[in-house]
Amino acid sequence: MKTKLINLVPGQIEKLLKKRKDVLKKSGERLGIEIGGGIVEHHYPCFMDDSFNVCIIDKNGSDMWKELFEIAGVAFIFGNTKYIMIDSAEVYKESFTLNHLYAVEAHEICHYLFEHHNIIDPVHDKLCEQEADLGAVSILKHMKRPEAVAVIEKRYQSLYENHKDFKLRPDLQKKLDIYIKEEL
Ligand SMILES: [Zn+2]
């Protein structure tokens, strides 16, 4: 059985997240494990779904990680694993809030759910991004995180011209519904 943060009372969630965020910021508590020239600064169970793992990566010093984040942006799901990799440079920005973290995690969970494992075609890629954003909005609404929903919706409306009419494919919607029903 998964332990869900959503089962905690709201005050507890904020406290826990603040503590984790503080821990993330303290360089003295960084993990410092090297993988492919990059450094895993922190590793923890995903805030939203602890069956996923989050790795905060310092990409400096590694062409491989630099390239991966250049393609993926702030974060990506590692192949078909439940590992969410996030660029530490983004996490440490003052403007990066816990709501951004929620938004990133929900988006990456959707890539996993929708089996977006091998994105190489740019058209496909944009479609996958839109699907993950839309799925993340559903998850975050269900979790009653309106501020995190707003983070995604802001970018969603500016990125996709068809944002008003776009719907998830029925098979993806079904996967999402099952996930929300069973896991959240
Ligand atoms: Zn994405």
py3Dmol code that shows the C-alpha trace and the ligand (Angstrom):
import py3Dmol

protein = """\
ATOM      1  CA  MET A   1       0.000   0.000   0.000  1.00  0.00           C
ATOM      2  CA  LYS A   2       1.160   3.452  -0.818  1.00  0.00           C
ATOM      3  CA  THR A   3       1.350   6.213   1.729  1.00  0.00           C
ATOM      4  CA  LYS A   4      -0.239   9.258   0.221  1.00  0.00           C
ATOM      5  CA  LEU A   5       0.450  12.778   1.335  1.00  0.00           C
ATOM      6  CA  ILE A   6      -3.130  13.534   0.408  1.00  0.00           C
ATOM      7  CA  ASN A   7      -4.175  11.472   3.419  1.00  0.00           C
ATOM      8  CA  LEU A   8      -2.446  13.900   5.764  1.00  0.00           C
ATOM      9  CA  VAL A   9      -4.242  16.962   7.037  1.00  0.00           C
ATOM     10  CA  PRO A  10      -3.368  20.096   5.020  1.00  0.00           C
ATOM     11  CA  GLY A  11      -1.251  21.735   7.730  1.00  0.00           C
ATOM     12  CA  GLN A  12       0.898  18.631   7.982  1.00  0.00           C
ATOM     13  CA  ILE A  13       1.465  18.542   4.245  1.00  0.00           C
ATOM     14  CA  GLU A  14       2.723  22.125   4.148  1.00  0.00           C
ATOM     15  CA  LYS A  15       5.015  21.472   7.109  1.00  0.00           C
ATOM     16  CA  LEU A  16       6.417  18.311   5.625  1.00  0.00           C
ATOM     17  CA  LEU A  17       6.989  19.891   2.243  1.00  0.00           C
ATOM     18  CA  LYS A  18       8.652  22.934   3.739  1.00  0.00           C
ATOM     19  CA  LYS A  19      10.967  20.696   5.696  1.00  0.00           C
ATOM     20  CA  ARG A  20      11.841  18.729   2.594  1.00  0.00           C
ATOM     21  CA  LYS A  21      12.392  21.891   0.610  1.00  0.00           C
ATOM     22  CA  ASP A  22      14.685  23.198   3.339  1.00  0.00           C
ATOM     23  CA  VAL A  23      16.597  19.939   3.298  1.00  0.00           C
ATOM     24  CA  LEU A  24      16.935  20.176  -0.468  1.00  0.00           C
ATOM     25  CA  LYS A  25      18.423  23.622  -0.149  1.00  0.00           C
ATOM     26  CA  LYS A  26      21.088  22.679   2.348  1.00  0.00           C
ATOM     27  CA  SER A  27      24.122  21.752   0.318  1.00  0.00           C
ATOM     28  CA  GLY A  28      25.621  19.995   3.338  1.00  0.00           C
ATOM     29  CA  GLU A  29      22.913  17.360   3.166  1.00  0.00           C
ATOM     30  CA  ARG A  30      23.290  16.611  -0.486  1.00  0.00           C
ATOM     31  CA  LEU A  31      23.807  13.015  -1.457  1.00  0.00           C
ATOM     32  CA  GLY A  32      26.628  13.663  -3.875  1.00  0.00           C
ATOM     33  CA  ILE A  33      26.377  10.370  -5.741  1.00  0.00           C
ATOM     34  CA  GLU A  34      27.976  10.562  -9.150  1.00  0.00           C
ATOM     35  CA  ILE A  35      26.182   9.086 -12.148  1.00  0.00           C
ATOM     36  CA  GLY A  36      27.533   9.645 -15.622  1.00  0.00           C
ATOM     37  CA  GLY A  37      29.486  12.689 -14.506  1.00  0.00           C
ATOM     38  CA  GLY A  38      26.382  14.363 -13.025  1.00  0.00           C
ATOM     39  CA  ILE A  39      25.693  14.451  -9.313  1.00  0.00           C
ATOM     40  CA  VAL A  40      22.537  13.138  -7.660  1.00  0.00           C
ATOM     41  CA  GLU A  41      22.078  15.912  -5.119  1.00  0.00           C
ATOM     42  CA  HIS A  42      18.984  14.444  -3.505  1.00  0.00           C
ATOM     43  CA  HIS A  43      16.832  11.394  -3.788  1.00  0.00           C
ATOM     44  CA  TYR A  44      13.442  10.995  -2.146  1.00  0.00           C
ATOM     45  CA  PRO A  45      10.036   9.369  -2.655  1.00  0.00           C
ATOM     46  CA  CYS A  46       7.833  11.540  -4.865  1.00  0.00           C
ATOM     47  CA  PHE A  47       5.653  13.928  -2.814  1.00  0.00           C
ATOM     48  CA  MET A  48       2.549  13.023  -4.780  1.00  0.00           C
ATOM     49  CA  ASP A  49       2.992   9.296  -5.151  1.00  0.00           C
ATOM     50  CA  ASP A  50       5.691   7.600  -3.157  1.00  0.00           C
ATOM     51  CA  SER A  51       5.902   4.643  -5.513  1.00  0.00           C
ATOM     52  CA  PHE A  52       7.875   7.070  -7.711  1.00  0.00           C
ATOM     53  CA  ASN A  53      11.375   8.270  -6.863  1.00  0.00           C
ATOM     54  CA  VAL A  54      12.665  11.766  -7.424  1.00  0.00           C
ATOM     55  CA  CYS A  55      16.324  12.483  -8.168  1.00  0.00           C
ATOM     56  CA  ILE A  56      17.527  16.063  -8.112  1.00  0.00           C
ATOM     57  CA  ILE A  57      20.486  16.176 -10.472  1.00  0.00           C
ATOM     58  CA  ASP A  58      23.346  18.633 -10.740  1.00  0.00           C
ATOM     59  CA  LYS A  59      24.044  18.380 -14.460  1.00  0.00           C
ATOM     60  CA  ASN A  60      27.190  20.517 -14.441  1.00  0.00           C
ATOM     61  CA  GLY A  61      30.248  18.540 -15.372  1.00  0.00           C
ATOM     62  CA  SER A  62      28.307  16.033 -17.460  1.00  0.00           C
ATOM     63  CA  ASP A  63      27.631  16.480 -21.167  1.00  0.00           C
ATOM     64  CA  MET A  64      25.194  13.580 -21.024  1.00  0.00           C
ATOM     65  CA  TRP A  65      22.990  15.117 -18.321  1.00  0.00           C
ATOM     66  CA  LYS A  66      23.269  18.576 -19.869  1.00  0.00           C
ATOM     67  CA  GLU A  67      22.053  17.161 -23.149  1.00  0.00           C
ATOM     68  CA  LEU A  68      19.214  15.213 -21.509  1.00  0.00           C
ATOM     69  CA  PHE A  69      17.923  18.290 -19.694  1.00  0.00           C
ATOM     70  CA  GLU A  70      18.381  20.382 -22.818  1.00  0.00           C
ATOM     71  CA  ILE A  71      15.987  18.046 -24.622  1.00  0.00           C
ATOM     72  CA  ALA A  72      13.631  17.453 -21.713  1.00  0.00           C
ATOM     73  CA  GLY A  73      13.550  20.840 -19.977  1.00  0.00           C
ATOM     74  CA  VAL A  74      13.150  20.959 -16.213  1.00  0.00           C
ATOM     75  CA  ALA A  75      12.510  17.248 -15.678  1.00  0.00           C
ATOM     76  CA  PHE A  76      11.978  13.895 -17.294  1.00  0.00           C
ATOM     77  CA  ILE A  77      10.937  10.368 -16.441  1.00  0.00           C
ATOM     78  CA  PHE A  78      13.850   7.964 -16.782  1.00  0.00           C
ATOM     79  CA  GLY A  79      12.866   5.539 -19.541  1.00  0.00           C
ATOM     80  CA  ASN A  80      10.090   3.261 -18.334  1.00  0.00           C
ATOM     81  CA  THR A  81      11.218   3.411 -14.709  1.00  0.00           C
ATOM     82  CA  LYS A  82       9.478   5.234 -11.890  1.00  0.00           C
ATOM     83  CA  TYR A  83      12.403   7.640 -11.547  1.00  0.00           C
ATOM     84  CA  ILE A  84      11.716  11.330 -12.029  1.00  0.00           C
ATOM     85  CA  MET A  85      14.869  13.307 -12.763  1.00  0.00           C
ATOM     86  CA  ILE A  86      14.788  17.040 -12.031  1.00  0.00           C
ATOM     87  CA  ASP A  87      17.429  19.643 -12.869  1.00  0.00           C
ATOM     88  CA  SER A  88      18.769  21.026  -9.575  1.00  0.00           C
ATOM     89  CA  ALA A  89      19.405  24.421 -11.191  1.00  0.00           C
ATOM     90  CA  GLU A  90      15.622  24.793 -11.601  1.00  0.00           C
ATOM     91  CA  VAL A  91      14.729  23.536  -8.125  1.00  0.00           C
ATOM     92  CA  TYR A  92      17.107  25.983  -6.431  1.00  0.00           C
ATOM     93  CA  LYS A  93      15.675  29.010  -8.237  1.00  0.00           C
ATOM     94  CA  GLU A  94      13.785  31.352  -5.884  1.00  0.00           C
ATOM     95  CA  SER A  95      10.838  31.315  -8.302  1.00  0.00           C
ATOM     96  CA  PHE A  96      10.564  27.524  -8.082  1.00  0.00           C
ATOM     97  CA  THR A  97       7.917  26.848  -5.447  1.00  0.00           C
ATOM     98  CA  LEU A  98       6.449  23.696  -3.991  1.00  0.00           C
ATOM     99  CA  ASN A  99       3.575  24.140  -6.402  1.00  0.00           C
ATOM    100  CA  HIS A 100       6.067  23.935  -9.253  1.00  0.00           C
ATOM    101  CA  LEU A 101       7.372  20.727  -7.724  1.00  0.00           C
ATOM    102  CA  TYR A 102       3.846  19.320  -7.561  1.00  0.00           C
ATOM    103  CA  ALA A 103       3.242  20.355 -11.166  1.00  0.00           C
ATOM    104  CA  VAL A 104       6.494  18.751 -12.358  1.00  0.00           C
ATOM    105  CA  GLU A 105       5.844  15.525 -10.468  1.00  0.00           C
ATOM    106  CA  ALA A 106       2.252  15.203 -11.723  1.00  0.00           C
ATOM    107  CA  HIS A 107       3.394  15.885 -15.300  1.00  0.00           C
ATOM    108  CA  GLU A 108       6.116  13.225 -15.120  1.00  0.00           C
ATOM    109  CA  ILE A 109       3.777  10.701 -13.497  1.00  0.00           C
ATOM    110  CA  CYS A 110       1.513  11.170 -16.514  1.00  0.00           C
ATOM    111  CA  HIS A 111       4.374  10.468 -18.930  1.00  0.00           C
ATOM    112  CA  TYR A 112       4.811   7.193 -17.071  1.00  0.00           C
ATOM    113  CA  LEU A 113       1.082   6.375 -17.024  1.00  0.00           C
ATOM    114  CA  PHE A 114       0.708   7.166 -20.718  1.00  0.00           C
ATOM    115  CA  GLU A 115       3.835   5.157 -21.579  1.00  0.00           C
ATOM    116  CA  HIS A 116       5.661   8.028 -23.225  1.00  0.00           C
ATOM    117  CA  HIS A 117       8.924   6.133 -22.991  1.00  0.00           C
ATOM    118  CA  ASN A 118      10.578   6.821 -26.268  1.00  0.00           C
ATOM    119  CA  ILE A 119       9.935  10.304 -27.479  1.00  0.00           C
ATOM    120  CA  ILE A 120      12.012  11.207 -30.511  1.00  0.00           C
ATOM    121  CA  ASP A 121       9.594  12.587 -33.098  1.00  0.00           C
ATOM    122  CA  PRO A 122       9.007  16.344 -32.453  1.00  0.00           C
ATOM    123  CA  VAL A 123       5.297  16.179 -33.406  1.00  0.00           C
ATOM    124  CA  HIS A 124       4.771  13.172 -31.183  1.00  0.00           C
ATOM    125  CA  ASP A 125       6.814  14.909 -28.533  1.00  0.00           C
ATOM    126  CA  LYS A 126       4.546  17.970 -28.490  1.00  0.00           C
ATOM    127  CA  LEU A 127       1.482  15.741 -28.316  1.00  0.00           C
ATOM    128  CA  CYS A 128       3.014  13.816 -25.405  1.00  0.00           C
ATOM    129  CA  GLU A 129       3.751  17.064 -23.577  1.00  0.00           C
ATOM    130  CA  GLN A 130       0.184  18.220 -24.023  1.00  0.00           C
ATOM    131  CA  GLU A 131      -1.195  14.888 -22.851  1.00  0.00           C
ATOM    132  CA  ALA A 132       1.039  14.932 -19.775  1.00  0.00           C
ATOM    133  CA  ASP A 133       0.008  18.509 -18.957  1.00  0.00           C
ATOM    134  CA  LEU A 134      -3.672  17.739 -19.293  1.00  0.00           C
ATOM    135  CA  GLY A 135      -3.337  14.589 -17.211  1.00  0.00           C
ATOM    136  CA  ALA A 136      -1.380  16.477 -14.559  1.00  0.00           C
ATOM    137  CA  VAL A 137      -4.160  19.065 -14.298  1.00  0.00           C
ATOM    138  CA  SER A 138      -6.674  16.275 -13.595  1.00  0.00           C
ATOM    139  CA  ILE A 139      -4.462  14.728 -10.927  1.00  0.00           C
ATOM    140  CA  LEU A 140      -3.748  18.054  -9.235  1.00  0.00           C
ATOM    141  CA  LYS A 141      -7.405  19.068  -9.297  1.00  0.00           C
ATOM    142  CA  HIS A 142      -8.255  15.771  -7.675  1.00  0.00           C
ATOM    143  CA  MET A 143      -5.599  16.419  -5.016  1.00  0.00           C
ATOM    144  CA  LYS A 144      -7.060  19.876  -4.453  1.00  0.00           C
ATOM    145  CA  ARG A 145      -3.882  21.743  -5.346  1.00  0.00           C
ATOM    146  CA  PRO A 146      -5.314  24.741  -7.222  1.00  0.00           C
ATOM    147  CA  GLU A 147      -2.027  26.684  -7.120  1.00  0.00           C
ATOM    148  CA  ALA A 148      -0.233  23.803  -8.816  1.00  0.00           C
ATOM    149  CA  VAL A 149      -3.050  23.532 -11.367  1.00  0.00           C
ATOM    150  CA  ALA A 150      -2.533  27.227 -12.108  1.00  0.00           C
ATOM    151  CA  VAL A 151       1.188  26.638 -12.753  1.00  0.00           C
ATOM    152  CA  ILE A 152       0.356  24.161 -15.512  1.00  0.00           C
ATOM    153  CA  GLU A 153      -2.659  25.982 -16.921  1.00  0.00           C
ATOM    154  CA  LYS A 154      -0.646  29.148 -17.393  1.00  0.00           C
ATOM    155  CA  ARG A 155       1.876  27.386 -19.599  1.00  0.00           C
ATOM    156  CA  TYR A 156      -0.767  25.169 -21.192  1.00  0.00           C
ATOM    157  CA  GLN A 157      -2.752  28.031 -22.665  1.00  0.00           C
ATOM    158  CA  SER A 158       0.287  29.748 -24.118  1.00  0.00           C
ATOM    159  CA  LEU A 159       1.897  26.590 -25.556  1.00  0.00           C
ATOM    160  CA  TYR A 160      -0.980  24.882 -27.321  1.00  0.00           C
ATOM    161  CA  GLU A 161      -3.175  26.608 -29.874  1.00  0.00           C
ATOM    162  CA  ASN A 162      -5.806  23.887 -29.621  1.00  0.00           C
ATOM    163  CA  HIS A 163      -5.954  24.110 -25.838  1.00  0.00           C
ATOM    164  CA  LYS A 164      -9.683  24.775 -25.769  1.00  0.00           C
ATOM    165  CA  ASP A 165     -10.727  21.675 -27.719  1.00  0.00           C
ATOM    166  CA  PHE A 166      -8.024  19.170 -26.898  1.00  0.00           C
ATOM    167  CA  LYS A 167      -9.074  16.011 -25.110  1.00  0.00           C
ATOM    168  CA  LEU A 168      -7.118  12.956 -24.049  1.00  0.00           C
ATOM    169  CA  ARG A 169      -7.463   9.849 -26.196  1.00  0.00           C
ATOM    170  CA  PRO A 170     -10.051   7.517 -24.603  1.00  0.00           C
ATOM    171  CA  ASP A 171      -7.429   4.873 -23.717  1.00  0.00           C
ATOM    172  CA  LEU A 172      -5.267   7.472 -21.946  1.00  0.00           C
ATOM    173  CA  GLN A 173      -8.260   8.971 -20.181  1.00  0.00           C
ATOM    174  CA  LYS A 174      -9.117   5.490 -18.948  1.00  0.00           C
ATOM    175  CA  LYS A 175      -5.587   4.961 -17.580  1.00  0.00           C
ATOM    176  CA  LEU A 176      -5.778   8.306 -15.843  1.00  0.00           C
ATOM    177  CA  ASP A 177      -9.215   7.604 -14.360  1.00  0.00           C
ATOM    178  CA  ILE A 178      -8.016   4.261 -13.007  1.00  0.00           C
ATOM    179  CA  TYR A 179      -4.903   5.871 -11.527  1.00  0.00           C
ATOM    180  CA  ILE A 180      -6.889   8.630  -9.826  1.00  0.00           C
ATOM    181  CA  LYS A 181      -9.455   6.174  -8.520  1.00  0.00           C
ATOM    182  CA  GLU A 182      -7.000   3.577  -7.272  1.00  0.00           C
ATOM    183  CA  GLU A 183      -3.955   5.558  -6.264  1.00  0.00           C
ATOM    184  CA  LEU A 184      -5.116   8.942  -5.053  1.00  0.00           C
TER     185      LEU A 184
END
"""
ligand_1 = """\
1
ZN
Zn 7.045 16.319 -20.365
"""
view = py3Dmol.view(width=600, height=400)
view.addModel(protein, "pdb")
view.setStyle({"model": 0}, {"cartoon": {"style": "trace"}})
view.addModel(ligand_1, "xyz")
view.setStyle({"model": 1}, {"stick": {}})
view.zoomTo()
view.show()
